[in-house]
């Protein structure tokens, strides 16, 4: 069965595959995506790789492999861009924050937040469209919601 994903979901799947192992070519990556039920054309894959900032580098073994790298840890997407593109809502509850994203966006969002290195964030657990953020305390969870909403146009906290 071929799965239809949003651009964000498709790019999250590509990022996850690149992050998990050695992807040496677009042909190999396309095959990996197809094995997961994600159909993608070669031009779309090339565009997605460019948009997420994937680059080919020489591995320790000497071959070329794709990697993701920038100062946020998510190529082409700073945390503020992730919030603008994917945040539907953020709600504080005790020392946790529940973030809602479009389907397929939660893992991408969680990685961006984890790699942003906020001191008050202990970690994230992501599902398909929901991220649970564990913070140091209730005050920190309220601060995380405020920080996220500062990036969001029109603020959508609940």
C-alpha positions as CSV (number, residue, x, y, z in Angstrom):
1,X,0.0,0.0,0.0
2,X,1.4,3.4,-1.0
3,X,1.1,6.0,1.7
4,X,0.3,9.6,0.8
5,X,2.1,12.1,3.1
6,X,2.2,15.8,3.4
7,X,5.5,17.4,2.3
8,X,6.4,17.8,6.0
9,X,5.6,14.2,6.8
10,X,7.5,13.0,3.7
11,X,10.5,15.1,4.6
12,X,10.4,13.8,8.2
13,X,10.5,10.3,6.9
14,X,13.5,11.1,4.7
15,X,15.3,12.8,7.6
16,X,14.6,9.8,9.8
17,X,16.1,7.4,7.3
18,X,19.1,9.5,6.7
19,X,19.6,9.8,10.5
20,X,19.3,6.1,11.1
21,X,21.8,4.7,8.7
22,X,24.1,5.1,5.8
23,X,22.2,6.4,2.8
24,X,24.6,6.7,-0.1
25,X,22.4,7.6,-3.1
26,X,19.0,8.9,-4.0
27,X,18.2,5.6,-5.6
28,X,18.9,3.8,-2.4
29,X,16.8,6.3,-0.4
30,X,13.9,6.1,-2.8
31,X,14.0,2.3,-2.4
32,X,14.0,2.6,1.4
33,X,11.0,5.0,1.2
34,X,9.1,2.6,-1.1
35,X,9.8,-0.2,1.3
36,X,8.0,1.9,3.9
37,X,5.1,2.4,1.5
38,X,6.0,6.0,0.6
39,X,5.9,6.6,-3.2
40,X,8.1,9.5,-4.4
41,X,9.3,10.7,-7.8
42,X,13.0,11.4,-8.3
43,X,12.5,15.1,-8.9
44,X,10.4,15.4,-5.6
45,X,13.1,13.5,-3.7
46,X,15.8,15.8,-5.0
47,X,13.8,18.8,-4.0
48,X,13.0,17.4,-0.6
49,X,16.7,16.6,0.1
50,X,17.6,20.2,-0.8
51,X,14.8,21.6,1.4
52,X,15.9,19.7,4.4
53,X,19.5,20.5,3.8
54,X,20.7,17.0,3.3
55,X,24.3,16.9,1.9
56,X,26.6,14.1,0.8
57,X,29.8,13.8,2.8
58,X,32.6,11.3,2.8
59,X,32.1,8.6,5.5
60,X,34.8,7.1,7.6
61,X,34.8,4.2,5.2
62,X,35.6,6.5,2.3
63,X,32.2,6.4,0.5
64,X,29.8,9.3,0.0
65,X,26.7,9.3,2.3
66,X,23.9,11.7,3.0
67,X,23.9,13.5,6.3
68,X,21.8,16.2,8.0
69,X,23.6,19.1,9.6
70,X,23.1,22.6,10.7
71,X,23.2,24.4,14.0
72,X,19.7,23.3,15.0
73,X,20.3,19.7,14.1
74,X,17.4,19.8,11.6
75,X,18.7,21.0,8.2
76,X,16.7,23.7,6.7
77,X,14.4,24.1,9.7
78,X,15.1,26.2,12.7
79,X,12.9,25.7,15.7
80,X,11.0,29.0,14.9
81,X,10.3,27.6,11.4
82,X,9.2,24.3,12.8
83,X,6.7,26.1,15.0
84,X,5.4,28.3,12.2
85,X,5.1,25.2,9.9
86,X,3.8,22.6,12.3
87,X,2.5,23.9,15.6
88,X,-1.2,23.5,16.0
89,X,-1.4,24.0,19.8
90,X,0.7,23.8,22.9
91,X,-0.8,23.2,26.4
92,X,1.1,23.1,29.7
93,X,0.1,20.5,32.4
94,X,2.2,20.1,35.4
95,X,5.8,19.5,34.3
96,X,4.6,18.5,30.8
97,X,3.6,20.2,27.6
98,X,1.3,18.6,25.0
99,X,2.0,19.9,21.5
100,X,-0.3,19.1,18.5
101,X,1.1,19.0,15.0
102,X,-0.3,17.9,11.6
103,X,-0.2,14.1,11.0
104,X,3.3,13.0,10.5
105,X,4.9,16.1,12.0
106,X,5.4,15.2,15.7
107,X,8.7,13.4,15.4
108,X,10.2,16.1,13.2
109,X,9.0,18.7,15.7
110,X,10.3,16.7,18.7
111,X,13.8,16.3,17.2
112,X,13.9,20.0,16.5
113,X,13.0,20.9,20.1
114,X,15.4,18.3,21.5
115,X,18.3,19.6,19.4
116,X,17.5,23.2,20.3
117,X,18.9,22.4,23.7
118,X,16.5,24.3,25.9
119,X,17.7,23.8,29.5
120,X,14.2,23.4,30.9
121,X,13.3,20.6,28.4
122,X,14.3,17.1,29.7
123,X,13.1,15.3,26.6
124,X,10.3,14.7,24.2
125,X,8.2,11.7,23.2
126,X,6.5,11.9,19.8
127,X,3.7,10.1,18.2
128,X,2.2,10.8,14.9
129,X,0.6,14.2,15.6
130,X,1.3,14.7,19.3
131,X,4.5,15.5,21.2
132,X,4.8,15.2,25.0
133,X,7.5,17.5,26.3
134,X,8.8,16.7,29.8
135,X,10.2,19.8,31.5
136,X,12.0,20.3,34.8
137,X,8.9,21.7,36.6
138,X,5.5,23.3,36.1
139,X,7.0,26.8,35.8
140,X,9.3,25.5,33.1
141,X,6.4,24.0,31.2
142,X,4.6,27.3,31.2
143,X,7.8,29.0,30.0
144,X,8.2,26.4,27.2
145,X,4.6,27.1,26.0
146,X,5.3,30.9,26.1
147,X,8.6,30.4,24.1
148,X,6.9,28.3,21.5
149,X,4.0,30.8,21.2
150,X,6.5,33.6,20.7
151,X,7.4,31.9,17.4
152,X,3.8,31.2,16.4
153,X,1.9,33.8,14.3
154,X,-1.3,34.6,16.3
155,X,-0.4,32.4,19.2
156,X,-2.3,29.1,19.5
157,X,-1.8,27.9,23.0
158,X,-4.6,26.4,24.9
